[in-house]
């Protein structure tokens, strides 16, 4: 999934985070880094990966419509990320990339065979929403919407290394941060013994599609399930690639 001017769930750029060219240039001149996320990254993951990714190439997305108040939205998403121990939104699944002391892109990688369950995330979301005083009716509607994503991810091959919640801060787009984060997530898949990887990309989200194809993914299927209508999208491409470890000479091991 990606908001890369883009997630795979969603369509137009979101609100500008850093509108000035000089700020973007200053960031580009600092030392770039990529690493695995930790709990201190929860606020960034909430603000960028989870909030922005479902917008795809749109102004708004699933979370904007589900939780209109931005402060409440980010508070709920941060708690969700920190408590989703069995699901696909836990901070530990993410890799982040950035410059200086600022994270600028991130995404998650996981597999069903490792015990991660996207449907478990639905139950955690329910618990967090109830704690925030939501009515049973409102929680039920939120669960229905979020389940469209969870079910799509739950249907992946159990041994596939799934890539999810792909997004970049607008200040860091076009500088290779999302690509470096994606490469780091794919390397984690190789290190944990996964032979292939899968990512979903909203049909029409060309920036995200170019990112995935630049890292070796190819479109193998299209999923136009009617459930995606609740997310305001036509459907998703299913992209896959083999995770082949290379020798220092650049040949497959």
C-alpha positions in Angstrom: 0.0 0.0 0.0 1.3 3.4 -0.6 0.9 7.2 -0.7 3.8 8.0 -2.8 2.3 11.1 -4.0 0.8 7.7 -2.8 -0.8 3.8 -0.6 -2.1 1.2 -2.4 -5.5 2.2 -1.0 -6.7 5.3 -2.3 -6.1 9.2 -5.4 -4.2 13.7 -5.6 -1.6 14.6 -3.2 -2.3 15.2 0.5 -1.7 18.4 2.3 1.8 19.9 2.0 4.0 19.2 5.0 7.0 21.2 3.8 6.1 23.6 0.9 9.4 25.3 0.6 12.1 24.2 -1.9 14.8 25.4 0.4 13.7 23.1 3.2 13.6 20.1 0.9 17.1 21.0 -0.5 18.5 21.3 3.1 17.0 17.8 3.9 18.5 16.3 0.8 22.0 17.6 1.7 22.0 15.9 5.1 23.2 12.3 5.6 20.5 9.8 4.6 19.8 6.7 6.8 17.5 3.6 6.8 16.7 1.5 9.8 14.2 -0.7 11.4 11.5 1.2 13.3 11.0 1.2 17.1 8.3 2.3 19.4 9.7 5.9 19.3 8.7 6.0 15.7 5.0 5.4 16.4 4.0 9.0 15.9 5.7 9.1 12.5 4.2 5.8 11.5 0.8 7.1 12.6 1.1 10.5 10.8 2.7 9.3 7.6 2.4 5.5 7.0 -1.0 4.8 8.4 -2.7 8.1 7.8 -1.3 9.0 4.4 -0.9 5.6 2.8 -4.7 4.9 2.4 -5.1 8.2 0.6 -3.3 6.8 -2.4 -3.2 9.6 -4.9 -6.3 11.3 -3.2 -6.7 14.2 -0.8 -8.4 12.0 1.8 -8.5 8.3 2.6 -10.0 5.7 4.9 -8.8 7.2 8.2 -9.7 10.8 7.3 -13.3 9.8 6.7 -13.5 7.4 9.7 -12.0 9.8 12.2 -12.5 13.4 10.9 -10.8 15.2 13.9 -7.0 15.1 13.1 -5.9 15.1 16.7 -8.2 12.2 17.7 -7.2 10.4 14.5 -3.4 10.6 15.2 -3.9 9.7 18.9 -6.0 6.6 17.9 -3.6 5.5 15.2 -0.6 5.8 17.6 -2.2 3.7 20.3 -3.2 1.2 17.6 0.3 0.9 16.3 1.7 0.4 19.8 -0.9 -2.3 20.8 -1.3 -4.3 17.5 1.1 -7.1 18.7 -0.4 -9.8 16.5 -1.5 -7.7 13.6 0.0 -5.9 10.6 0.3 -2.4 12.0 2.7 -3.0 14.8 5.7 -0.6 14.8 8.1 -3.5 14.8 7.1 -4.5 11.3 8.3 -1.2 9.8 11.4 0.2 8.3 11.9 3.9 8.1 14.3 6.1 6.1 15.2 9.7 6.5 17.9 12.3 6.9 19.4 13.9 10.0 16.9 13.5 12.9 13.9 13.3 10.6 12.1 10.2 9.3 10.7 10.8 5.8 9.4 7.5 4.5 8.4 4.1 5.9 6.5 0.9 5.3 5.9 -2.5 6.9 6.9 -6.0 6.0 5.5 -9.2 7.4 4.2 -12.7 6.5 1.1 -14.7 7.6 3.3 -17.7 8.3 5.2 -15.8 11.0 2.0 -15.5 13.0 0.9 -12.0 11.8 -2.8 -11.7 11.2 -4.3 -8.6 9.6 -7.7 -9.6 10.9 -6.3 -9.4 14.5 -5.7 -5.7 13.8 -9.4 -5.3 13.3 -10.0 -6.4 16.9 -7.3 -4.1 18.2 -8.8 -1.2 16.4 -12.2 -2.0 18.0 -10.6 -2.0 21.4 -8.9 1.4 20.9 -12.0 3.0 19.5 -14.2 1.8 22.4 -11.6 3.2 24.9 -12.0 6.6 23.1 -15.7 6.5 23.8 -17.0 5.5 20.4 -20.5 4.0 20.2 -20.9 0.3 19.2 -22.6 1.5 16.0 -19.7 3.8 15.1 -17.1 1.0 15.9 -19.0 -1.5 13.8 -18.9 0.9 10.8 -15.2 1.4 11.3 -14.6 -2.3 11.5 -16.4 -2.9 8.3 -14.3 -0.3 6.5 -11.0 -1.5 7.9 -11.9 -5.1 7.2 -11.8 -4.5 3.5 -8.0 -3.9 3.8 -7.5 -6.6 6.3 -9.3 -9.3 4.3 -7.3 -8.4 1.2 -4.0 -8.9 3.0 -5.3 -12.0 4.9 -5.9 -13.6 1.5 -2.2 -13.5 0.5 -0.1 -16.7 0.3 1.0 -17.5 3.8 4.6 -17.6 2.8 4.7 -14.3 1.0 6.6 -11.4 2.5 3.9 -8.7 2.3 4.7 -5.0 2.0 2.1 -2.7 3.5 1.5 1.0 4.6 4.0 2.5 2.1 4.2 6.3 2.4 6.5 9.3 2.3 6.4 12.7 3.9 5.9 15.3 1.1 9.2 16.9 2.1 11.1 13.8 1.3 9.5 12.7 -2.0 11.6 12.4 -5.1 14.8 11.9 -3.0 14.9 8.1 -2.9 13.8 7.7 0.7 10.8 5.4 -0.1 12.9 3.3 -2.3 15.6 2.8 0.4 12.9 1.9 2.9 11.4 -0.6 0.5 14.8 -2.1 -0.2 15.4 -2.4 3.6 12.0 -4.1 4.1 12.7 -6.6 1.3 16.1 -7.4 2.8 14.4 -8.3 6.1 12.2 -10.7 4.0 15.3 -12.3 2.6 17.0 -12.5 6.0 13.9 -14.3 7.5 13.9 -16.9 4.7 11.1 -15.7 2.5 11.4 -16.7 -1.1 9.0 -14.2 -2.6 7.3 -10.9 -1.8 3.9 -9.3 -2.6 2.5 -5.8 -2.5 -0.9 -4.3 -3.4 -1.1 -1.1 -5.4 -4.3 0.9 -6.1 -5.2 0.8 -9.7 -4.3 4.2 -11.1 -1.7 5.0 -8.5 1.2 5.5 -11.0 3.9 6.9 -8.6 3.5 3.9 -6.3 3.5 1.5 -9.2 6.7 3.0 -10.6 8.3 2.6 -7.1 7.4 -1.1 -6.9 8.5 -1.8 -10.4 11.8 0.0 -9.9 12.5 -2.5 -7.1 11.7 -5.6 -9.1 8.0 -6.1 -8.6 5.8 -7.1 -11.6 2.0 -7.1 -11.9 0.6 -10.6 -11.7 -3.1 -10.1 -10.9 -5.8 -7.5 -10.6 -8.3 -7.6 -7.7 -11.5 -5.6 -8.3 -13.5 -7.0 -5.4 -16.7 -4.9 -4.8 -15.5 -4.5 -1.2 -13.0 -1.9 -2.3 -15.8 0.5 -3.1 -16.0 1.3 0.6 -12.5 2.6 0.3 -13.4 4.7 -2.8 -11.2 2.8 -5.1 -11.6 0.6 -8.2 -9.4 -2.2 -7.1 -5.7 -3.1 -6.6 -2.9 -4.6 -8.6 -1.2 -7.6 -7.0 2.6 -7.3 -7.6 5.1 -10.0 -6.7 8.8 -10.7 -7.0 11.2 -13.4 -6.0 13.5 -12.6 -3.1 16.9 -13.8 -4.3 20.0 -13.1 -2.2 22.9 -11.9 -4.3 26.6 -12.6 -3.9 29.2 -9.8 -3.7 29.7 -10.4 -7.5 26.1 -9.7 -8.2 25.0 -13.2 -9.0 22.2 -15.2 -7.2 23.4 -17.3 -4.3 
